[in-house]
Amino acid sequence: MFFYNYVNNKKILQSDILPKNKVQHLFTTRESVVTAKDAAELEQKCKENLIDIADFLSVNPDNIIVPQQTHSSNIETAKKNKSYPDTDALILEDSDIAILLNFADCTPVILYDEKNNIGAIAHAGWRGTASAIVPKVVKQLQQNYNTQTEDIIAVIGPAISLKNYQVNIDVFEKVKNTLTKEYDDFFKYDKLHEKYNIDLKTVNEHQLEELGVKRIDKCNYCTYDAVDIFFSYRRENGKTARHSAILKLN
């Protein structure tokens, strides 16, 4: 279940599915925004909020690792003093650093291997979802850390909903082809316009379920509808800041 918490009286979103004694996580909101992106007037506020969040997580702000996201399916392991161009998922194994990825309608997915104390965040827009970025992260955890799916906890954060996200048939087919079973809960066909409404959060949920991940908390917030709380690339015509998913191991 998702709930609101506060950092220096500014709203953040968290899930109660992750063990607080082992891992810290949060999703920023408009109040706690740390990435101005196309909203330059927020730059000073973002700097101040980042310091507050770093203090909340007990991490040096310089040790919050932020990749350059390009809607790829590239996955890297976060290290201190290293940059990550063209990267849309980071794996976290070092408790001295935190990882931060940015979103504005795309689906944030946090993964946590409870047994090995390893985490990850993936950025799953339609391209990332169509290239199965989240299953690829799971498989990399399995290969590199001997992660078992029964030890994985997944948190699927706020993203645009089925009602507000319409795509062409070719995008729908690419997303649908990542699933091995038939589901009718992640799409709706618009016969008049020959388009599909799709729910990327639910697609990522099914991708995880097909791998054997059972502990999943999926956020109900639609970023398009809840634009007073989060940022929406579609609703704000691309000129907007970003909300962030942040993860820190204890």
C-alpha positions as CSV (number, residue, x, y, z in Angstrom):
1,M,0.0,0.0,0.0
2,F,1.2,3.5,-0.9
3,F,1.2,6.3,1.6
4,Y,2.4,9.9,2.0
5,N,5.3,10.9,4.1
6,Y,7.1,14.2,4.5
7,V,10.7,15.4,4.1
8,N,11.1,18.9,5.7
9,N,7.3,19.3,5.4
10,K,7.3,18.4,1.7
11,K,5.2,15.5,0.5
12,I,6.8,12.3,-0.7
13,L,5.2,9.0,-1.7
14,Q,6.3,5.6,-0.3
15,S,5.2,2.0,-0.2
16,D,4.8,-0.2,2.9
17,I,5.9,-3.3,1.1
18,L,9.6,-2.7,1.4
19,P,11.3,-3.5,4.8
20,K,12.3,-0.1,6.3
21,N,15.1,-1.7,8.3
22,K,16.8,-2.8,5.2
23,V,16.1,-0.3,2.4
24,Q,14.9,3.3,2.0
25,H,12.9,4.5,-1.0
26,L,10.7,7.4,-2.0
27,F,8.9,9.0,-5.0
28,T,9.2,12.8,-5.0
29,T,6.2,15.0,-5.8
30,R,5.8,18.6,-7.0
31,E,6.5,19.7,-3.4
32,S,9.7,17.6,-3.1
33,V,10.9,17.9,-6.7
34,V,14.6,17.5,-7.3
35,T,14.8,17.6,-11.1
36,A,13.9,20.8,-12.8
37,K,14.4,19.5,-16.4
38,D,12.4,21.9,-18.6
39,A,11.2,24.0,-15.7
40,A,14.2,26.3,-15.0
41,E,12.3,28.3,-12.4
42,L,12.4,25.3,-10.1
43,E,16.2,24.8,-10.2
44,Q,16.9,26.5,-6.8
45,K,14.0,24.6,-5.2
46,C,15.3,21.3,-6.6
47,K,18.8,22.0,-5.1
48,E,17.3,22.6,-1.7
49,N,15.0,19.6,-1.9
50,L,17.9,17.3,-2.9
51,I,19.9,18.4,0.2
52,D,16.8,17.7,2.4
53,I,16.3,14.2,0.8
54,A,20.0,13.3,1.1
55,D,19.8,14.2,4.8
56,F,16.6,12.1,5.1
57,L,18.4,9.1,3.5
58,S,21.7,9.8,5.4
59,V,23.7,10.0,2.2
60,N,26.0,12.6,0.8
61,P,24.2,14.5,-2.0
62,D,27.2,13.9,-4.2
63,N,26.7,10.2,-3.8
64,I,23.2,10.2,-5.3
65,I,23.8,8.6,-8.7
66,V,21.6,9.9,-11.6
67,P,21.9,8.3,-15.0
68,Q,21.2,10.0,-18.4
69,Q,18.0,8.4,-19.4
70,T,17.3,7.9,-23.1
71,H,14.4,5.4,-23.2
72,S,16.9,2.6,-23.7
73,S,17.0,-0.9,-22.1
74,N,20.5,-0.4,-20.9
75,I,21.3,-1.5,-17.4
76,E,24.3,-0.5,-15.3
77,T,25.5,-1.1,-11.7
78,A,25.9,2.2,-9.8
79,K,29.3,3.2,-8.6
80,K,30.7,6.3,-6.9
81,N,32.2,9.0,-9.1
82,K,31.0,7.4,-12.4
83,S,28.6,8.8,-15.0
84,Y,26.0,6.7,-16.8
85,P,25.0,8.0,-20.2
86,D,22.3,6.2,-22.2
87,T,21.2,4.2,-19.1
88,D,17.6,3.5,-18.0
89,A,18.1,1.1,-15.1
90,L,20.6,1.1,-12.3
91,I,21.4,-1.7,-9.9
92,L,22.4,-0.7,-6.4
93,E,24.7,-2.9,-4.3
94,D,26.6,-0.2,-2.3
95,S,24.9,1.2,0.9
96,D,27.1,4.4,0.7
97,I,25.3,5.6,-2.4
98,A,21.7,6.1,-3.5
99,I,20.2,5.9,-7.0
100,L,17.7,8.3,-8.6
101,L,15.8,8.1,-11.8
102,N,13.3,10.6,-13.3
103,F,9.8,10.3,-14.6
104,A,6.9,12.2,-16.0
105,D,4.2,9.6,-17.1
106,C,6.6,6.7,-17.7
107,T,6.6,3.8,-15.2
108,P,9.1,3.7,-12.3
109,V,9.8,0.2,-11.1
110,I,11.8,-0.4,-7.9
111,L,13.1,-3.9,-7.3
112,Y,14.6,-5.2,-4.1
113,D,16.3,-8.6,-3.4
114,E,15.6,-9.0,0.3
115,K,17.9,-11.9,0.8
116,N,21.0,-10.3,-0.9
117,N,20.2,-6.7,0.0
118,I,20.4,-5.6,-3.7
119,G,18.2,-3.0,-5.3
120,A,17.4,-1.5,-8.6
121,I,15.3,1.2,-10.3
122,A,14.1,0.9,-13.9
123,H,12.6,3.6,-16.2
124,A,9.8,1.8,-18.2
125,G,8.1,4.0,-20.7
126,W,6.6,2.3,-23.7
127,R,10.0,1.7,-25.3
128,G,11.5,0.3,-22.1
129,T,8.4,-1.8,-21.5
130,A,8.4,-3.1,-25.1
131,S,12.1,-4.0,-24.7
132,A,11.3,-5.7,-21.3
133,I,13.7,-3.6,-19.3
134,V,12.3,-4.8,-16.0
135,P,12.6,-8.5,-16.8
136,K,16.1,-7.8,-18.0
137,V,17.0,-6.3,-14.6
138,V,15.6,-9.3,-12.9
139,K,17.6,-11.6,-15.1
140,Q,20.7,-9.6,-14.5
141,L,20.1,-9.9,-10.7
142,Q,19.7,-13.6,-11.1
143,Q,23.0,-13.9,-13.1
144,N,25.1,-11.6,-11.0
145,Y,23.8,-12.2,-7.5
146,N,22.0,-15.5,-7.7
147,T,18.7,-13.7,-6.9
148,Q,15.7,-15.9,-6.5
149,T,12.3,-14.5,-7.7
150,E,10.7,-15.4,-4.4
151,D,13.1,-12.9,-2.7
152,I,12.2,-10.0,-5.0
153,I,9.9,-7.2,-3.8
154,A,8.7,-4.9,-6.6
155,V,7.2,-1.4,-6.3
156,I,5.5,0.1,-9.3
157,G,5.2,3.8,-8.9
158,P,2.9,6.5,-10.2
159,A,2.5,6.6,-14.0
160,I,0.0,7.5,-16.7
161,S,-3.1,5.3,-16.7
162,L,-4.9,3.3,-19.3
163,K,-7.6,6.0,-19.6
164,N,-5.1,8.7,-20.6
165,Y,-2.4,6.8,-22.5
166,Q,-3.4,6.1,-26.2
167,V,-0.9,4.6,-28.7
168,N,-0.8,3.4,-32.2
169,I,-1.3,-0.2,-33.0
170,D,2.4,-0.9,-33.7
171,V,3.3,0.3,-30.2
172,F,0.5,-1.8,-28.7
173,E,1.8,-4.9,-30.5
174,K,5.4,-4.3,-29.4
175,V,4.3,-4.0,-25.7
176,K,1.8,-7.0,-26.0
177,N,4.5,-9.2,-27.4
178,T,6.5,-9.0,-24.2
179,L,3.9,-11.2,-22.5
180,T,3.5,-14.9,-23.0
181,K,-0.1,-15.1,-21.7
182,E,-3.3,-13.3,-22.8
183,Y,-4.5,-10.5,-20.6
184,D,-7.4,-8.1,-21.1
185,D,-6.8,-5.8,-18.2
186,F,-3.9,-3.7,-19.6
187,F,-5.5,-2.4,-22.9
188,K,-8.7,-1.1,-24.4
189,Y,-9.3,-0.8,-28.2
190,D,-10.6,2.5,-29.6
191,K,-12.3,1.2,-32.7
192,L,-13.3,4.7,-33.9
193,H,-9.7,5.9,-34.1
194,E,-8.1,2.4,-34.5
195,K,-5.8,3.0,-31.5
196,Y,-5.2,1.4,-28.2
197,N,-5.3,2.7,-24.7
198,I,-2.7,0.8,-22.6
199,D,-1.7,0.6,-19.0
200,L,2.1,0.3,-18.7
201,K,2.0,-0.2,-15.0
202,T,-0.1,-3.3,-15.4
203,V,2.1,-4.6,-18.3
204,N,5.1,-4.3,-16.1
205,E,3.2,-6.1,-13.3
206,H,2.4,-9.0,-15.6
207,Q,6.0,-9.2,-16.8
208,L,7.1,-9.6,-13.2
209,E,4.4,-12.1,-12.4
210,E,5.4,-14.2,-15.4
211,L,8.9,-14.4,-14.0
212,G,7.6,-15.6,-10.7
213,V,7.7,-12.3,-8.7
214,K,4.7,-12.4,-6.3
215,R,5.3,-9.5,-4.0
216,I,4.3,-6.4,-6.0
217,D,2.8,-3.1,-4.9
218,K,1.3,-1.2,-7.8
219,C,0.5,2.5,-7.3
220,N,-3.0,3.6,-8.4
221,Y,-2.0,7.2,-9.1
222,C,-2.3,8.4,-12.7
223,T,0.3,11.2,-13.3
224,Y,-2.0,12.7,-16.0
225,D,-4.9,13.0,-13.6
226,A,-2.9,13.8,-10.5
227,V,-1.0,16.6,-12.2
228,D,-1.4,18.6,-9.0
229,I,0.9,16.1,-7.2
230,F,3.1,14.7,-10.0
231,F,4.4,15.8,-13.4
232,S,2.8,14.7,-16.7
233,Y,4.7,15.0,-20.0
234,R,1.6,14.5,-22.0
235,R,-0.7,16.8,-20.1
236,E,2.0,19.5,-19.8
237,N,3.0,19.2,-23.5
238,G,6.6,18.2,-22.7
239,K,7.5,21.4,-20.8
240,T,7.7,20.1,-17.2
241,A,9.9,19.1,-14.4
242,R,10.2,15.5,-13.3
243,H,9.3,13.5,-10.2
244,S,11.9,10.9,-9.1
245,A,12.2,7.4,-7.7
246,I,15.0,7.1,-5.2
247,L,16.5,4.1,-3.5
248,K,19.1,3.7,-0.7
249,L,20.2,0.5,1.0
250,N,20.8,0.4,4.7
